[in-house]
Amino acid sequence: MKKKEETQPVGAAEGGRRPTGAAPTGRGGKGRFSSQRKAEAVLRLLRGEELDALSRELGVMAATLAGWKEAFLAAGQAGLKSREPDVRDEENARLKQLLGDREMRLEIHRQAAKLRGYELPFIPGKRK
């Protein structure tokens, strides 16, 4: 009869995950790629390294590397589209806050009136 330890690969823990600090398995011993390792790979591509050679070296499919590159460039482009906050932005935020507060108060008054048994008529442009 085999023991449980003998049926699992070396370094594997119960549940299919390796214990903390254990060497990564698969992919030529490289393991999963962190965002930093992905960025380094993309920068190597942008500096002119061949996609196929880098793919073989890292043990990652060329399509995966190309996808990382596209995502990296799209995120960089989005970062360049941002602009500095303007004084008008602060004023707009303040006015939106004020408008939201007024709308909420009006809704509370309408609900209170409905609970009392009468509804306030809505007549555009007419005030009491």
Short mmCIF file of the C-alpha atoms (twelve columns), coordinates in Angstrom:
data_MODEL
# 
_entry.id   MODEL 
# 
loop_
_atom_site.group_PDB 
_atom_site.id 
_atom_site.type_symbol 
_atom_site.label_atom_id 
_atom_site.label_alt_id 
_atom_site.label_comp_id 
_atom_site.label_asym_id 
_atom_site.label_seq_id 
_atom_site.Cartn_x 
_atom_site.Cartn_y 
_atom_site.Cartn_z 
_atom_site.pdbx_PDB_model_num 
ATOM 1   C CA . MET A 1   0.000   0.000  0.000   1 
ATOM 2   C CA . LYS A 2   1.392   3.404  -0.991  1 
ATOM 3   C CA . LYS A 3   1.615   6.277  1.421   1 
ATOM 4   C CA . LYS A 4   0.015   9.617  0.578   1 
ATOM 5   C CA . GLU A 5   3.388   11.379 0.303   1 
ATOM 6   C CA . GLU A 6   4.579   8.965  -2.356  1 
ATOM 7   C CA . THR A 7   1.647   9.671  -4.720  1 
ATOM 8   C CA . GLN A 8   2.195   13.455 -4.790  1 
ATOM 9   C CA . PRO A 9   4.940   15.144 -6.797  1 
ATOM 10  C CA . VAL A 10  7.890   16.486 -4.869  1 
ATOM 11  C CA . GLY A 11  7.118   19.920 -3.402  1 
ATOM 12  C CA . ALA A 12  3.345   19.553 -3.889  1 
ATOM 13  C CA . ALA A 13  1.069   20.223 -0.960  1 
ATOM 14  C CA . GLU A 14  -2.414  18.978 -0.282  1 
ATOM 15  C CA . GLY A 15  -4.971  20.686 -2.535  1 
ATOM 16  C CA . GLY A 16  -2.617  21.006 -5.510  1 
ATOM 17  C CA . ARG A 17  -0.797  24.099 -4.269  1 
ATOM 18  C CA . ARG A 18  2.841   24.286 -3.345  1 
ATOM 19  C CA . PRO A 19  3.859   25.457 0.114   1 
ATOM 20  C CA . THR A 20  5.158   28.965 0.597   1 
ATOM 21  C CA . GLY A 21  8.820   29.189 -0.298  1 
ATOM 22  C CA . ALA A 22  8.782   26.039 -2.423  1 
ATOM 23  C CA . ALA A 23  10.316  26.165 -5.885  1 
ATOM 24  C CA . PRO A 24  7.786   26.767 -8.671  1 
ATOM 25  C CA . THR A 25  6.944   23.808 -10.874 1 
ATOM 26  C CA . GLY A 26  6.018   23.650 -14.554 1 
ATOM 27  C CA . ARG A 27  6.900   26.175 -17.294 1 
ATOM 28  C CA . GLY A 28  10.534  25.245 -17.051 1 
ATOM 29  C CA . GLY A 29  10.662  26.145 -13.354 1 
ATOM 30  C CA . LYS A 30  9.680   29.764 -14.005 1 
ATOM 31  C CA . GLY A 31  6.246   29.738 -12.252 1 
ATOM 32  C CA . ARG A 32  3.573   32.399 -12.625 1 
ATOM 33  C CA . PHE A 33  4.479   35.838 -13.882 1 
ATOM 34  C CA . SER A 34  4.042   38.845 -11.605 1 
ATOM 35  C CA . SER A 35  3.079   42.174 -13.098 1 
ATOM 36  C CA . GLN A 36  6.698   43.287 -12.725 1 
ATOM 37  C CA . ARG A 37  8.015   40.266 -14.643 1 
ATOM 38  C CA . LYS A 38  5.403   40.861 -17.359 1 
ATOM 39  C CA . ALA A 39  6.429   44.525 -17.628 1 
ATOM 40  C CA . GLU A 40  10.090  43.536 -17.892 1 
ATOM 41  C CA . ALA A 41  9.244   41.087 -20.696 1 
ATOM 42  C CA . VAL A 42  7.227   43.742 -22.554 1 
ATOM 43  C CA . LEU A 43  10.033  46.284 -22.185 1 
ATOM 44  C CA . ARG A 44  12.452  43.764 -23.651 1 
ATOM 45  C CA . LEU A 45  10.103  43.400 -26.640 1 
ATOM 46  C CA . LEU A 46  9.875   47.169 -27.024 1 
ATOM 47  C CA . ARG A 47  13.671  47.429 -26.967 1 
ATOM 48  C CA . GLY A 48  13.784  45.186 -30.022 1 
ATOM 49  C CA . GLU A 49  14.216  41.613 -28.795 1 
ATOM 50  C CA . GLU A 50  12.645  38.990 -31.032 1 
ATOM 51  C CA . LEU A 51  9.226   37.768 -29.939 1 
ATOM 52  C CA . ASP A 52  9.969   34.113 -30.720 1 
ATOM 53  C CA . ALA A 53  13.310  34.075 -28.896 1 
ATOM 54  C CA . LEU A 54  11.868  35.769 -25.816 1 
ATOM 55  C CA . SER A 55  8.888   33.427 -25.893 1 
ATOM 56  C CA . ARG A 56  11.175  30.371 -25.848 1 
ATOM 57  C CA . GLU A 57  13.410  31.846 -23.142 1 
ATOM 58  C CA . LEU A 58  10.523  32.653 -20.803 1 
ATOM 59  C CA . GLY A 59  8.465   29.574 -21.642 1 
ATOM 60  C CA . VAL A 60  5.421   31.646 -22.598 1 
ATOM 61  C CA . MET A 61  3.422   31.478 -25.809 1 
ATOM 62  C CA . ALA A 62  4.142   34.255 -28.292 1 
ATOM 63  C CA . ALA A 63  0.445   35.180 -28.371 1 
ATOM 64  C CA . THR A 64  0.513   35.676 -24.596 1 
ATOM 65  C CA . LEU A 65  3.521   37.976 -24.858 1 
ATOM 66  C CA . ALA A 66  1.832   39.934 -27.647 1 
ATOM 67  C CA . GLY A 67  -1.264  40.299 -25.466 1 
ATOM 68  C CA . TRP A 68  0.826   41.617 -22.564 1 
ATOM 69  C CA . LYS A 69  2.408   44.129 -24.934 1 
ATOM 70  C CA . GLU A 70  -0.974  45.352 -26.226 1 
ATOM 71  C CA . ALA A 71  -2.349  45.692 -22.669 1 
ATOM 72  C CA . PHE A 72  0.802   47.513 -21.568 1 
ATOM 73  C CA . LEU A 73  0.593   50.007 -24.434 1 
ATOM 74  C CA . ALA A 74  -3.156  50.562 -23.960 1 
ATOM 75  C CA . ALA A 75  -2.680  51.297 -20.257 1 
ATOM 76  C CA . GLY A 76  0.134   53.707 -21.078 1 
ATOM 77  C CA . GLN A 77  -2.019  55.495 -23.618 1 
ATOM 78  C CA . ALA A 78  -4.873  55.801 -21.109 1 
ATOM 79  C CA . GLY A 79  -2.437  57.290 -18.598 1 
ATOM 80  C CA . LEU A 80  -1.421  59.957 -21.073 1 
ATOM 81  C CA . LYS A 81  -5.036  60.978 -21.631 1 
ATOM 82  C CA . SER A 82  -5.524  62.131 -18.062 1 
ATOM 83  C CA . ARG A 83  -5.396  65.826 -17.324 1 
ATOM 84  C CA . GLU A 84  -4.694  67.965 -14.316 1 
ATOM 85  C CA . PRO A 85  -7.703  68.886 -12.158 1 
ATOM 86  C CA . ASP A 86  -9.099  72.321 -12.899 1 
ATOM 87  C CA . VAL A 87  -10.764 74.880 -10.591 1 
ATOM 88  C CA . ARG A 88  -13.958 74.263 -12.559 1 
ATOM 89  C CA . ASP A 89  -13.787 70.557 -11.646 1 
ATOM 90  C CA . GLU A 90  -13.957 71.411 -7.945  1 
ATOM 91  C CA . GLU A 91  -16.864 73.794 -8.532  1 
ATOM 92  C CA . ASN A 92  -18.693 71.171 -10.624 1 
ATOM 93  C CA . ALA A 93  -18.223 68.577 -7.897  1 
ATOM 94  C CA . ARG A 94  -19.556 71.008 -5.272  1 
ATOM 95  C CA . LEU A 95  -22.605 71.866 -7.394  1 
ATOM 96  C CA . LYS A 96  -23.328 68.198 -8.116  1 
ATOM 97  C CA . GLN A 97  -23.178 67.489 -4.391  1 
ATOM 98  C CA . LEU A 98  -25.579 70.364 -3.707  1 
ATOM 99  C CA . LEU A 99  -27.984 69.271 -6.442  1 
ATOM 100 C CA . GLY A 100 -27.968 65.695 -5.170  1 
ATOM 101 C CA . ASP A 101 -28.715 66.898 -1.649  1 
ATOM 102 C CA . ARG A 102 -31.635 69.028 -2.875  1 
ATOM 103 C CA . GLU A 103 -33.047 66.144 -4.934  1 
ATOM 104 C CA . MET A 104 -32.851 63.852 -1.916  1 
ATOM 105 C CA . ARG A 105 -34.650 66.405 0.307   1 
ATOM 106 C CA . LEU A 106 -37.370 66.896 -2.311  1 
ATOM 107 C CA . GLU A 107 -37.920 63.146 -2.553  1 
ATOM 108 C CA . ILE A 108 -38.191 62.909 1.252   1 
ATOM 109 C CA . HIS A 109 -40.836 65.680 1.252   1 
ATOM 110 C CA . ARG A 110 -42.782 63.942 -1.524  1 
ATOM 111 C CA . GLN A 111 -42.757 60.645 0.367   1 
ATOM 112 C CA . ALA A 112 -43.826 62.367 3.596   1 
ATOM 113 C CA . ALA A 113 -46.694 64.110 1.790   1 
ATOM 114 C CA . LYS A 114 -47.788 60.809 0.229   1 
ATOM 115 C CA . LEU A 115 -47.810 59.133 3.668   1 
ATOM 116 C CA . ARG A 116 -49.972 61.968 5.047   1 
ATOM 117 C CA . GLY A 117 -52.554 61.264 2.377   1 
ATOM 118 C CA . TYR A 118 -51.981 63.978 -0.148  1 
ATOM 119 C CA . GLU A 119 -49.610 64.448 -3.013  1 
ATOM 120 C CA . LEU A 120 -47.939 67.662 -4.014  1 
ATOM 121 C CA . PRO A 121 -48.881 68.579 -7.569  1 
ATOM 122 C CA . PHE A 122 -46.054 69.154 -9.969  1 
ATOM 123 C CA . ILE A 123 -46.577 72.327 -11.962 1 
ATOM 124 C CA . PRO A 124 -43.494 73.275 -13.957 1 
ATOM 125 C CA . GLY A 125 -42.396 76.880 -13.572 1 
ATOM 126 C CA . LYS A 126 -44.986 77.746 -10.879 1 
ATOM 127 C CA . ARG A 127 -43.937 78.422 -7.296  1 
ATOM 128 C CA . LYS A 128 -45.928 79.186 -4.176  1 
# 
